[in-house]
């Protein structure tokens, strides 16, 4: 007696989905104890590629608007820069993922 195999096997192709690495933004908040100079110098020191001119523009924005987005990029780097800016005494908003 022959047994007929009626089951079918389906091989599923694994789906490759590219997930974008999480990005985040860093926001400096205004406070009553950091000077323009200290904020600008901290930004130049910590944020790669930050020009002195841009750091002063951001320091003024922090003062006038109450906050300024100072950097946007990969979450892992954001965590590092956030901690370093806090260690310089800047008042930082929590890291915002974008």
C-alpha positions in Angstrom: 0.0 0.0 0.0 1.4 3.3 -1.0 1.0 6.3 1.1 0.3 9.6 -0.7 1.9 12.7 0.8 -0.5 15.5 0.3 1.1 18.0 2.7 2.8 20.9 1.3 5.7 22.7 2.8 6.1 26.4 2.3 9.5 28.0 2.8 9.1 31.6 3.9 11.6 34.1 2.8 12.8 36.1 5.8 11.8 39.7 5.5 14.5 42.1 5.9 13.2 45.4 7.2 15.6 48.2 7.8 14.8 50.0 10.9 16.2 53.5 11.2 18.5 54.0 14.2 16.7 56.1 16.7 17.4 59.8 16.5 17.1 62.4 19.3 17.5 66.1 19.8 19.2 68.0 22.6 17.5 71.1 24.0 19.2 73.6 26.3 16.9 75.4 28.7 17.3 79.0 30.0 18.3 79.4 33.6 19.3 82.2 35.9 22.9 81.2 36.6 24.7 80.3 33.3 26.2 83.2 31.4 26.0 83.5 27.6 29.7 82.9 27.5 29.5 79.7 29.5 26.7 78.3 27.4 28.5 79.2 24.1 31.8 77.8 25.3 30.2 74.6 26.6 28.5 74.0 23.2 31.7 74.6 21.3 33.6 72.2 23.6 31.0 69.4 23.6 29.2 69.4 20.3 31.4 68.3 17.3 31.5 70.8 14.5 29.9 73.6 16.5 31.3 76.9 15.4 31.8 79.7 17.9 29.4 81.9 15.9 26.6 79.3 16.0 27.2 78.7 19.7 26.6 82.4 20.4 23.5 82.4 18.2 22.1 79.4 20.2 23.0 81.0 23.6 21.0 84.1 22.6 18.1 81.9 21.5 18.1 80.1 24.8 17.9 83.5 26.6 15.2 85.0 24.3 13.0 81.9 23.7 13.7 80.0 26.9 15.2 77.1 25.1 17.1 76.1 21.9 17.7 72.8 20.1 21.4 72.6 20.0 22.0 69.2 18.3 20.1 66.4 16.5 21.4 63.0 15.6 21.8 59.3 16.7 20.4 58.6 20.2 23.6 57.0 21.5 25.6 60.2 20.7 22.8 62.3 22.1 23.0 60.6 25.4 26.7 61.2 25.6 26.5 64.9 24.7 23.5 65.4 27.0 25.5 64.1 30.0 28.5 66.1 29.1 26.5 69.3 28.8 24.9 68.6 32.2 28.3 68.1 33.6 29.2 71.6 32.4 26.3 72.9 34.4 23.9 73.6 31.6 20.1 73.1 32.2 19.0 70.5 29.8 15.5 69.2 28.8 15.1 65.5 28.8 16.4 63.9 25.6 13.7 63.9 22.9 13.6 61.1 20.4 12.6 62.1 17.0 
